């Protein structure tokens, strides 16, 4: 019998053993959520162009936002119960238990409010809530967005859908978050840049050049920071706002390079250069 071929992720983790625990956590949570949460029904692809014509992302529209918020709140307690099977460090286990206790005592409307804050990116409210409830704010953001992501059908996250809708703005067409990653893909005219949302994991095409965070178009104040240990990746740096965008310049490694956690060592490179990161679900947007 032939041995089972290792996945690209398995090979990658062998080269980056310090990511194994992180991978176990993220991939374990993805598996639990895929088994626990069923995607909600959202508009058909042919309806999307009309819905976002004015630049308002789907989940910033009141009716669609409420649909996701209500389902997320109903699913929340069962998700927390399922997370007991997650292999996680002791501090995270404790934080999950704290949130489970809070959820068991909270009104459904309070849980809905929490998911509404996340979707609207109301960072002040999220911080105040976590502090008042004595919950781990990072976990509130992390698990909350993982649940939202699981509730969204994969089809609505595909770049082809948003190309048809003519969406090229520098924020996510589904949830409205700024991108956390980019990928260069070969097109007939060269390479096109696609942006990736860390919240719902939607991917969409945007302008090939320029800073997606501050709008800077002056190529003299934008440069590339090479990552020698990760040739498939680079940091696109804006000298005006001092923010970097991790960019994958290869195709075929999406399983790895379109997951923000898989290249956290490149975030350390950015920090060493005095640069800032945006778009992560773990960070406030300010």
C-alpha positions as CSV (number, residue, x, y, z in Angstrom):
1,X,0.0,0.0,0.0
2,X,1.3,3.4,-0.9
3,X,1.7,5.8,2.0
4,X,-0.8,8.7,2.2
5,X,0.7,11.7,0.5
6,X,1.3,14.6,2.8
7,X,-0.7,17.7,2.3
8,X,1.0,21.0,1.5
9,X,0.1,22.1,5.0
10,X,1.8,19.0,6.6
11,X,5.0,19.8,4.6
12,X,4.8,23.4,5.5
13,X,4.4,22.6,9.2
14,X,7.5,20.4,9.1
15,X,9.5,23.3,7.9
16,X,7.9,25.6,10.4
17,X,7.5,23.5,13.6
18,X,6.8,26.5,15.8
19,X,3.4,26.9,14.0
20,X,2.2,23.4,14.8
21,X,0.3,24.3,18.0
22,X,-1.2,27.3,16.3
23,X,-2.2,25.1,13.3
24,X,-3.8,22.6,15.6
25,X,-5.9,25.3,17.3
26,X,-7.1,27.0,14.1
27,X,-7.7,23.9,12.1
28,X,-9.4,22.2,15.0
29,X,-11.7,25.1,15.5
30,X,-12.5,25.1,11.7
31,X,-13.4,21.4,11.8
32,X,-15.7,21.8,14.8
33,X,-17.5,24.7,13.3
34,X,-17.9,23.0,9.9
35,X,-19.6,20.2,11.7
36,X,-21.7,22.3,14.1
37,X,-22.8,25.3,12.0
38,X,-24.8,25.3,8.8
39,X,-24.5,28.3,6.4
40,X,-27.4,30.7,6.3
41,X,-29.3,31.5,3.1
42,X,-28.0,34.7,1.4
43,X,-28.9,36.4,-1.9
44,X,-28.2,34.7,-5.1
45,X,-25.1,35.7,-7.1
46,X,-27.1,37.5,-9.8
47,X,-28.6,39.8,-7.1
48,X,-25.3,40.9,-5.6
49,X,-24.3,43.7,-8.0
50,X,-27.6,45.5,-7.3
51,X,-27.3,45.1,-3.5
52,X,-23.7,46.5,-3.3
53,X,-23.9,49.1,-6.1
54,X,-23.6,52.0,-3.6
55,X,-20.6,50.5,-1.9
56,X,-22.4,49.1,1.2
57,X,-21.2,45.6,2.0
58,X,-23.8,42.9,2.4
59,X,-23.5,42.4,6.1
60,X,-23.6,46.2,6.8
61,X,-27.2,46.2,5.3
62,X,-29.6,46.0,8.2
63,X,-31.8,43.1,7.1
64,X,-28.9,40.8,6.1
65,X,-26.9,41.8,9.2
66,X,-29.8,40.8,11.4
67,X,-30.2,37.5,9.7
68,X,-26.6,36.5,10.5
69,X,-26.7,38.0,14.0
70,X,-29.8,36.2,15.0
71,X,-28.6,32.8,13.7
72,X,-25.2,33.3,15.3
73,X,-26.8,34.0,18.7
74,X,-29.0,31.0,18.5
75,X,-26.0,28.7,17.6
76,X,-23.7,30.3,20.1
77,X,-24.3,28.1,23.2
78,X,-24.1,24.9,21.2
79,X,-20.8,26.1,19.6
80,X,-19.3,26.7,23.0
81,X,-20.3,23.3,24.2
82,X,-18.7,21.7,21.1
83,X,-15.5,23.7,21.7
84,X,-15.0,21.5,24.9
85,X,-13.5,19.0,22.5
86,X,-11.0,21.5,21.1
87,X,-7.3,20.8,21.9
88,X,-6.2,24.2,23.2
89,X,-3.8,25.6,25.8
90,X,-5.1,25.9,29.4
91,X,-5.6,29.7,29.3
92,X,-7.8,29.4,26.2
93,X,-9.8,26.5,27.8
94,X,-10.4,28.8,30.8
95,X,-11.4,31.7,28.6
96,X,-13.9,29.5,26.7
97,X,-15.4,28.3,29.9
98,X,-15.8,31.9,31.1
99,X,-17.6,32.7,27.9
100,X,-19.8,29.6,28.2
101,X,-20.8,30.7,31.7
102,X,-21.6,34.2,30.5
103,X,-23.7,32.8,27.5
104,X,-25.7,30.6,29.8
105,X,-26.7,33.5,31.9
106,X,-27.2,36.1,29.1
107,X,-30.4,37.0,27.3
108,X,-30.5,36.1,23.6
109,X,-30.7,39.8,22.8
110,X,-27.3,40.4,24.6
111,X,-25.6,37.7,22.5
112,X,-27.1,39.2,19.4
113,X,-25.8,42.6,20.5
114,X,-22.3,41.2,20.8
115,X,-22.3,39.8,17.2
116,X,-23.7,43.1,16.0
117,X,-20.8,44.9,17.5
118,X,-18.4,42.5,15.8
119,X,-20.0,42.9,12.3
120,X,-20.2,46.7,12.6
121,X,-16.6,46.7,13.9
122,X,-17.6,48.8,16.9
123,X,-14.3,48.3,18.7
124,X,-15.0,50.6,21.7
125,X,-18.2,48.6,22.5
126,X,-16.4,45.3,22.1
127,X,-13.7,46.3,24.5
128,X,-16.1,47.7,27.0
129,X,-18.2,44.6,26.8
130,X,-15.3,42.2,27.3
131,X,-14.0,44.3,30.2
132,X,-17.4,44.5,32.0
133,X,-18.1,40.8,31.5
134,X,-14.5,39.8,32.4
135,X,-14.1,38.0,29.2
136,X,-10.9,37.6,27.1
137,X,-11.3,40.2,24.4
138,X,-9.1,38.4,21.9
139,X,-11.3,35.3,22.2
140,X,-14.4,37.3,21.8
141,X,-13.1,38.6,18.5
142,X,-11.5,35.4,17.4
143,X,-14.4,32.9,18.1
144,X,-17.1,35.4,17.2
145,X,-15.6,36.0,13.7
146,X,-15.0,32.2,13.3
147,X,-18.7,31.6,13.8
148,X,-19.7,34.4,11.4
149,X,-17.3,32.9,8.8
150,X,-18.8,29.5,9.2
151,X,-22.4,30.9,8.7
152,X,-21.5,32.3,5.3
153,X,-21.8,29.9,2.3
154,X,-18.5,29.4,0.5
155,X,-19.9,30.5,-2.8
156,X,-20.4,34.1,-1.7
157,X,-16.7,34.4,-0.8
158,X,-15.4,33.5,-4.2
159,X,-13.6,36.2,-6.2
160,X,-15.4,35.4,-9.4
161,X,-18.7,36.3,-7.8
162,X,-17.4,39.8,-6.9
163,X,-15.8,40.3,-10.2
164,X,-19.2,39.8,-11.8
165,X,-20.6,42.4,-9.3
166,X,-17.8,44.8,-10.4
167,X,-16.5,45.2,-6.8
168,X,-13.0,46.5,-6.6
169,X,-13.1,48.6,-3.4
170,X,-10.4,48.2,-0.7
171,X,-12.7,46.7,1.8
172,X,-14.6,43.4,1.9
173,X,-17.8,43.2,-0.1
174,X,-19.4,40.8,2.3
175,X,-18.6,42.1,5.8
176,X,-16.8,45.4,5.2
177,X,-13.5,44.7,6.9
178,X,-10.2,45.9,5.5
179,X,-8.1,43.1,4.0
180,X,-5.4,41.2,5.9
181,X,-3.7,39.5,2.9
182,X,-3.3,39.8,-0.8
183,X,-2.5,37.4,-3.6
184,X,-1.1,38.1,-7.1
185,X,-2.8,36.0,-9.8
186,X,-1.7,35.7,-13.4
187,X,-4.1,37.3,-15.9
188,X,-3.9,37.9,-19.6
189,X,-2.6,41.4,-19.0
190,X,-0.1,40.4,-16.3
191,X,-0.9,40.0,-12.7
192,X,-4.0,41.1,-10.8
193,X,-4.2,41.7,-7.1
194,X,-6.8,39.9,-5.0
195,X,-7.5,40.9,-1.4
196,X,-8.4,38.5,1.4
197,X,-10.7,39.3,4.4
198,X,-9.7,37.9,7.8
199,X,-13.3,38.1,9.1
200,X,-15.3,36.1,6.6
201,X,-12.5,35.0,4.3
202,X,-14.0,36.5,1.2
203,X,-11.6,37.2,-1.7
204,X,-12.0,40.0,-4.3
205,X,-10.0,41.8,-7.0
206,X,-8.8,45.3,-6.4
207,X,-6.4,47.8,-7.9
208,X,-3.0,46.3,-8.7
209,X,-1.0,49.1,-7.1
210,X,-1.5,51.5,-4.3
211,X,-2.0,51.2,-0.5
212,X,-5.3,49.6,0.3
213,X,-5.4,51.2,3.7
214,X,-4.7,54.9,3.1
215,X,-5.2,55.2,-0.6
216,X,-1.7,56.3,-1.4
217,X,-1.0,55.9,-5.1
218,X,2.6,57.4,-5.2
219,X,4.8,54.5,-6.1
220,X,7.8,56.5,-4.8
221,X,6.4,56.0,-1.3
222,X,5.5,52.4,-1.6
223,X,8.1,49.6,-1.5
224,X,8.4,45.8,-1.2
225,X,10.0,44.1,1.8
226,X,11.3,40.7,0.8
227,X,10.9,37.7,3.1
228,X,14.0,35.6,2.4
229,X,12.8,32.7,4.5
230,X,9.4,32.7,2.7
231,X,9.9,33.3,-1.1
232,X,6.3,32.8,-1.9
233,X,5.4,35.9,0.2
234,X,6.4,39.5,0.5
235,X,5.3,42.6,2.4
236,X,3.9,45.5,0.4
237,X,4.8,48.6,2.5
238,X,3.3,52.1,2.4
239,X,5.7,54.7,3.6
240,X,2.9,57.2,4.3
241,X,0.8,55.2,6.7
242,X,3.5,52.7,7.7
243,X,1.2,49.7,7.3
244,X,2.2,46.5,5.5
245,X,0.1,44.0,3.5
246,X,1.3,40.4,3.4
247,X,1.1,39.4,-0.3
248,X,1.4,35.9,-1.8
249,X,3.0,36.1,-5.2
250,X,2.4,32.5,-6.2
251,X,-0.7,30.4,-7.0
252,X,-1.3,26.9,-5.7
253,X,-0.4,27.4,-2.1
254,X,-3.7,29.0,-1.0
255,X,-4.2,26.3,1.7
256,X,-1.3,27.8,3.4
257,X,-0.6,31.4,2.3
258,X,-4.2,32.7,2.5
259,X,-4.4,31.9,6.2
260,X,-3.1,34.8,8.2
261,X,-1.9,32.7,11.1
262,X,0.4,30.6,8.8
263,X,2.7,33.5,8.2
264,X,2.8,35.1,11.6
265,X,6.6,35.1,11.4
266,X,6.3,37.7,8.6
267,X,4.3,39.9,11.0
268,X,7.3,39.8,13.3
269,X,9.4,41.0,10.4
270,X,7.0,43.9,9.9
271,X,7.2,44.8,13.6
272,X,11.0,44.7,13.5
273,X,10.8,47.4,10.8
274,X,8.5,49.6,12.8
275,X,5.5,48.8,10.6
276,X,1.9,48.2,11.6
277,X,-0.7,45.6,10.6
278,X,-4.3,46.0,9.8
279,X,-7.2,43.8,8.9
280,X,-6.7,41.1,11.5
281,X,-9.8,40.0,13.5
282,X,-7.7,40.1,16.6
283,X,-7.0,43.9,16.2
284,X,-9.1,47.0,16.5
285,X,-9.4,48.9,13.2
286,X,-8.1,52.2,14.6
